[in-house]
Amino acid sequence: MDIVEFFQRSSGKWFSQRTSHALAFEQAKGGQSELQIELLPQTDPAVIKLCEQYKLDPTLALCGLRVNWDGTTEGEKAKQVGNTVLVPIADPDSPNEGTLLRTLGPGEKVLLAGRYSVGSDETLTLTAESETMYSEERLWFANPNLRFRTSVLKQSGGFSTASFCSEIRKGVTSPPPATTQSIADKKA
Amino acid sequence: MDIVEFFQRSSGKWFSQRTSHALAFEQAKGGQSELQIELLPQTDPAVIKLCEQYKLDPTLALCGLRVNWDGTTEGEKAKQVGNTVLVPIADPDSPNEGTLLRTLGPGEKVLLAGRYSVGSDETLTLTAESETMYSEERLWFANPNLRFRTSVLKQSGGFSTASFCSEIRKGVTSPPPATTQSIADKKA
């Protein structure tokens, strides 16, 4: 499986159940989100614009992914609503890893390119790093309609937060076609 | 990293913070455990005994791992206390995967051999399957003192429960030596 197929399988509407562990305090906090994920072609204006912001040739983009979320966190009144566009650009010599462009998140002021890699176990790993933080996100499918996602955030003082999301596809009408199958898919 | 090194890195005492997601009901439940994990040599009586129970030659065992746990689950009065011994036996032609022997768990009556594999991203995946269930567990290290673990259980009706554990090494005095480093280790 390559990242375009991973993104293709991710497209659709999802219900995401999230738990965050504050590692230093042995505390857990829940949350829920609705995700709407859309695969964008290389020629989509949002893909081209993001490449240009990073001063990269848009023809290098493999595709784009637009992610919209609308969610709540236990104990917080304000909803979390937002969206981002991701664009993968493969390394010339290793098609399963490369650079991941991302639109600015809330409160962010500097564009930060991350890295992606698709492992032999069909897990997609996304990393991002700045002077003050390091984040690592892992995503994989248990079956075409059940996706898992973990993320861990390291700030200057050490690893601070780990989170886990169970994501269930909503209103399955036409799951995206799959050209390869993972072990878990075969069990599904 | 091979499975013996993974088990070696896992040895010691850990505090494990667990959240389980009941997938059909959008419910989460917390829990905590203390883990004590011990690497056993191929010649340990517990390793030899387990191989004999499975009618396998004990010299095929790569090592053994004894895991003791003592924990609680939110909303349940009874503590969960138990232990298990795991023994990996590599496939002849692929050193990074093989059969995983396991002692009988509470309430289990039939020995069930699972499978293990260590992926290119240094994630250890354990699977087990019977006529009525399929389980998949993934374990990886964010750094030598922080381990993550997810598990998903599928029963006859479909995927039922997913859980996530953040595991922090307790009382670090001498973390086990590592011969290779993951990306995350390098950031640690």
Interface residues (C-beta under 8 A of the other chain):
Chain A: F15 Q17 T19 H21 L23 E26 A28 G30 Q32 S117 G119 S120 D121 T123 T125 T127 E129 Y134 E136 R138 W140 A142 N143 L146 F148 T150 V152 K154 F159 A162 F164 S166 I168 I183 A184 K187 A188
Chain B: F15 Q17 T19 H21 L23 E26 A28 G30 Q32 S117 G119 S120 D121 T123 T125 T127 E129 Y134 E136 R138 W140 A142 N143 L146 F148 T150 V152 K154 F159 A162 F164 S166 I168 I183 A184 K187 A188
